[in-house]
């Protein structure tokens, strides 16, 4: 295995939505959803040598005292603003397939690729929240059909980004494109991610996506899922990379770290946590093993808690099960991005998890 394959890519699951760090009323810094904070976090991550930034896309919150994710920055405009002030780091947008026409997304994405000189990527979400899309009068399709539509969406994006002007056409139950084109085209098709571990999602990812963004309840379950997804991609002659999202919190001692976690959970928003968990479990079945307390931390992020050394070792274990990247959730993003650079990245380099 080459060093490049072994290297773990570092990303942030960004707080472009309110209360991103935890479904809890306990906090140590003011909420960081606003653009000024997101810009500062992006610049800190780029200075630290992080690889990418990944947003949540939401159109309404989950109620309760926090109205979890109820205030948010839309992710195409958000990415445009962050790409304009950075120069190296990749920035993804998260797009709900039911809300956008693929030709419009192709044009917007090509513009973002042009603005950033190839640093933009897209995370496509098939859509699962009846409350969210019901607000727009959009019906939720059956699970298999949702992924069939997403497949068509991706085929249109790739066609518009690569086919000569006026030569691309598409006909399906959801879209009709006649002599379509998109100028400027990206220098190369931007990376496409999808978050899902159902059979429908795995088929889609193996054939059409570059990144699988997955939840994980344990290292063993992650190993099995990563192996399965990569095997499926290889069967189609494709390399698929896998990323998951840990909630990363460290203190001088493991006891101090666990005490801070206890404070977060003690103030959890029961209503918002329940609404979030109930919707995901009913629609995807992907989160059945999680408890309500676990969901309080980063909405089900994998807990990576302890000392700096504990965190580095756990991230190494995540790399060793086959994950290519991590999208970290922090308690305080600006503060912890800088702390991570100083206190944990040197340990990861010593372990061979990051490039020297």
C-alpha positions in Angstrom: 0.0 0.0 0.0 1.4 3.4 -0.9 1.7 6.2 1.5 -1.0 8.2 -0.3 -3.5 5.4 0.1 -2.6 5.1 3.8 -3.0 8.8 4.5 -6.2 9.8 6.3 -7.9 12.8 4.8 -9.1 15.3 7.4 -12.3 17.2 7.0 -14.8 19.1 9.1 -18.5 18.4 9.2 -19.2 22.2 9.3 -21.5 24.1 11.6 -23.4 25.8 8.8 -26.6 24.9 10.7 -27.5 25.9 14.3 -26.5 23.6 17.2 -24.4 21.4 14.9 -22.1 20.2 17.6 -24.7 18.6 19.8 -28.5 18.3 20.3 -28.1 20.0 23.7 -28.5 23.3 25.4 -25.1 23.0 27.0 -22.4 24.9 25.1 -19.0 26.5 25.9 -19.0 29.0 23.0 -21.8 30.9 21.2 -23.4 29.0 18.3 -21.1 29.0 15.2 -23.7 28.7 12.4 -23.2 32.2 11.1 -21.0 33.0 8.1 -18.4 35.0 10.0 -17.7 31.9 12.2 -17.8 29.5 9.2 -15.3 31.7 7.3 -12.9 31.8 10.4 -13.3 28.0 10.8 -12.6 27.4 7.1 -9.5 29.5 7.1 -8.2 27.8 10.3 -8.8 24.4 8.7 -7.0 25.4 5.6 -4.1 26.7 7.6 -3.9 23.5 9.5 -3.7 21.5 6.3 -7.2 19.9 6.3 -8.5 18.5 3.1 -12.2 19.3 2.9 -15.2 21.0 4.4 -18.6 19.3 4.3 -22.0 20.9 5.1 -25.4 19.8 6.3 -28.3 20.9 4.1 -31.6 21.6 6.0 -34.7 23.5 5.2 -36.3 23.3 8.7 -35.3 22.3 12.2 -36.3 19.4 14.5 -38.1 21.4 17.2 -37.5 21.2 20.9 -35.7 23.9 22.9 -32.8 24.0 20.4 -34.8 23.6 17.2 -31.8 21.5 16.1 -30.5 22.6 12.7 -33.4 25.1 12.4 -31.2 28.0 11.3 -28.9 27.2 8.4 -26.9 28.6 5.5 -27.8 27.1 2.1 -24.9 25.1 0.9 -24.4 26.2 -2.7 -24.1 29.9 -1.8 -22.2 28.9 1.4 -19.6 27.0 -0.7 -19.3 29.9 -3.1 -18.4 32.3 -0.3 -15.9 29.9 1.3 -14.3 29.0 -1.9 -13.7 32.7 -2.7 -11.8 33.2 0.5 -9.7 30.0 0.5 -7.1 28.7 -1.9 -6.4 25.0 -1.2 -9.1 23.3 0.8 -12.0 21.5 -1.0 -15.5 22.6 -0.2 -18.6 20.4 -0.8 -22.2 21.4 -1.2 -25.0 19.2 0.0 -27.9 19.1 -2.4 -31.3 17.6 -1.9 -32.3 15.9 -5.2 -36.1 16.6 -4.8 -35.5 20.3 -4.5 -33.2 21.1 -7.5 -33.3 20.5 -11.2 -30.1 18.8 -12.2 -29.4 21.2 -15.1 -29.5 24.1 -12.6 -27.1 22.2 -10.2 -24.8 21.4 -13.1 -24.5 25.0 -14.0 -24.1 26.2 -10.4 -21.5 23.4 -9.8 -19.5 24.2 -12.9 -19.5 27.9 -11.8 -18.2 26.9 -8.4 -15.6 24.7 -10.0 -14.5 27.6 -12.2 -14.4 30.0 -9.2 -12.3 27.6 -7.1 -10.1 26.1 -9.8 -11.4 22.6 -9.2 -11.9 22.6 -5.4 -15.7 22.1 -5.3 -17.5 18.8 -4.7 -21.1 17.7 -4.3 -22.9 15.5 -1.8 -26.3 14.3 -3.1 -29.1 13.5 -0.8 -32.1 11.5 -2.1 -34.3 13.0 0.7 -36.1 11.4 3.6 -37.8 14.1 5.8 -41.6 14.2 5.1 -41.9 17.3 7.3 -39.1 19.1 5.5 -40.3 18.5 2.0 -43.9 18.6 2.9 -43.3 22.3 3.7 -42.6 22.7 -0.1 -45.4 20.5 -1.3 -43.0 17.8 -2.4 -43.9 14.2 -1.9 -41.4 11.6 -0.7 -41.0 8.8 -3.2 -40.6 5.2 -2.2 -37.1 4.3 -1.1 -36.0 2.5 -4.3 -37.5 5.1 -6.6 -35.7 7.9 -4.7 -32.3 6.3 -5.5 -33.4 5.7 -9.1 -34.1 9.4 -9.4 -30.7 10.2 -7.8 -29.0 7.9 -10.4 -30.7 9.9 -13.2 -29.6 13.1 -11.5 -26.0 12.0 -11.5 -26.1 10.8 -15.1 -27.4 14.3 -16.1 -24.7 16.1 -14.1 -21.9 14.0 -15.6 -23.4 14.3 -19.1 -23.6 18.1 -18.9 -20.2 18.4 -17.4 -18.5 16.2 -20.1 -20.5 16.1 -23.4 -20.0 18.6 -26.2 -22.3 21.5 -26.4 -25.8 20.7 -27.4 -25.3 16.9 -27.7 -26.5 15.7 -24.3 -30.1 14.5 -24.0 -31.8 12.5 -21.2 -35.3 11.0 -20.9 -36.6 9.5 -17.6 -39.6 9.5 -15.4 -38.2 12.5 -13.6 -36.2 14.6 -16.1 -36.2 15.5 -19.8 -33.1 17.2 -21.2 -33.0 18.1 -24.9 -29.8 19.1 -26.5 -28.5 20.2 -23.2 -25.2 21.8 -22.4 -23.4 23.6 -19.6 -20.6 26.1 -20.2 -18.2 26.5 -18.7 -17.6 22.8 -18.1 -15.4 21.8 -15.2 -11.9 20.9 -16.0 -12.7 17.4 -14.7 -16.0 16.2 -13.2 -16.2 17.3 -9.5 -16.3 14.5 -6.9 -19.7 13.2 -6.0 -20.6 11.9 -2.5 -23.6 10.1 -1.2 -24.6 9.4 2.4 -26.3 6.0 2.7 -25.6 2.4 3.5 -28.9 0.8 2.3 -28.7 -1.7 -0.6 -30.0 1.0 -2.9 -27.4 3.5 -1.7 -24.6 1.0 -2.1 -25.5 0.2 -5.7 -25.7 3.9 -6.5 -22.3 4.6 -4.8 -20.5 1.7 -6.4 -21.6 2.7 -9.9 -21.6 6.5 -9.8 -20.1 8.1 -6.7 -16.6 8.9 -5.6 -17.2 9.1 -1.9 -19.4 7.2 0.5 -20.3 9.2 3.6 -21.4 6.7 6.2 -22.4 6.5 9.8 -20.8 4.0 12.1 -21.8 2.4 15.4 -18.5 0.5 15.9 -15.1 -0.1 14.3 -16.1 -3.6 13.3 -19.3 -2.5 11.6 -17.4 0.2 9.8 -14.8 -2.3 8.6 -17.6 -4.5 7.1 -19.3 -1.6 5.4 -16.2 -0.1 4.0 -15.0 -3.5 2.6 -18.4 -4.0 1.0 -18.6 -0.6 -0.6 -15.1 -0.7 -1.9 -15.6 -4.3 -3.3 -18.7 -3.2 -5.1 -16.9 -0.2 -6.6 -14.0 -2.4 -7.8 -16.5 -4.7 -9.5 -17.4 -1.7 -11.7 -13.8 -0.8 -12.2 -14.1 2.2 -9.9 -12.3 3.4 -6.7 -14.7 4.6 -4.1 -13.5 6.3 -1.0 -15.2 6.1 2.4 -15.6 8.7 5.1 -17.4 8.8 8.5 -18.0 11.5 11.1 -16.6 11.3 14.6 -17.4 13.6 17.5 -13.9 14.6 18.7 -13.4 15.9 22.2 -10.3 15.7 24.2 -8.9 17.1 27.5 -5.8 16.7 29.6 -7.2 13.5 31.1 -9.8 10.9 29.9 -11.9 11.6 33.1 -12.1 15.3 32.2 -13.2 14.5 28.7 -15.9 12.1 29.9 -17.1 14.6 32.4 -17.6 17.2 29.6 -19.5 14.6 27.6 -21.7 13.9 30.6 -22.5 17.7 30.8 -23.5 17.7 27.2 -25.7 14.7 27.5 -27.3 15.9 30.8 -28.6 19.0 28.9 -29.8 17.1 25.8 -32.8 18.3 24.0 -35.1 15.3 24.4 -37.7 16.5 21.9 -35.3 17.5 19.1 -33.1 14.3 19.6 -36.2 12.1 19.5 -37.5 13.8 16.3 -34.1 13.5 14.6 -33.6 9.8 15.6 -37.2 8.8 14.8 -37.1 10.3 11.3 -33.8 8.7 10.4 -34.6 5.3 11.9 -38.0 5.1 10.1 -36.7 6.1 6.7 -33.2 4.5 6.5 -32.9 1.9 9.2 -29.2 3.0 9.3 -29.2 4.2 12.9 -31.0 1.4 14.8 -28.0 0.7 17.1 -27.7 4.2 18.4 -29.2 5.4 21.7 -30.7 8.7 22.3 -27.7 9.8 24.4 -25.3 8.8 21.6 -27.4 10.9 19.2 -26.9 14.0 21.4 -23.2 14.1 20.3 -23.1 15.5 16.8 -26.4 13.8 15.9 -25.0 10.3 16.0 -21.4 11.0 15.3 -19.0 8.2 16.3 -17.6 9.2 19.8 -13.8 9.8 19.8 -13.3 11.0 23.4 -10.3 11.1 25.8 -6.8 12.6 25.8 -5.0 13.9 22.7 -3.2 10.5 22.5 -6.6 8.6 22.8 -8.0 10.7 20.0 -5.0 10.1 17.7 -5.1 6.3 18.4 -8.8 6.1 17.7 -8.5 8.1 14.4 -5.7 5.7 13.5 -8.0 2.8 14.1 -10.6 4.4 11.9 -8.0 4.7 9.1 -7.0 1.1 9.7 -10.5 -0.3 9.1 -10.3 1.3 5.7 -11.8 4.8 6.1 -10.1 7.3 3.7 -11.4 10.4 5.5 -13.1 11.7 8.6 -15.5 14.7 8.9 -15.0 15.8 12.4 -17.6 17.4 14.6 -16.3 19.6 17.4 -17.7 21.1 20.5 -16.2 24.5 19.6 -15.1 24.5 16.0 -12.8 27.5 15.8 -11.0 26.7 19.1 -10.8 22.9 18.5 -9.6 23.2 14.9 -6.6 25.2 16.1 -6.1 22.8 19.1 -6.3 19.8 16.8 -3.5 21.3 14.6 -1.2 21.8 17.6 -2.0 18.8 19.8 -3.2 15.9 17.6 -1.9 16.3 14.1 1.8 15.9 15.2 0.8 12.6 16.9 -1.0 11.5 13.7 2.1 12.2 11.7 4.2 10.2 14.1 1.8 7.3 13.7 1.9 7.5 9.9 -1.7 8.4 9.6 -0.9 11.7 8.0 1.8 12.6 5.5 5.0 13.9 7.2 
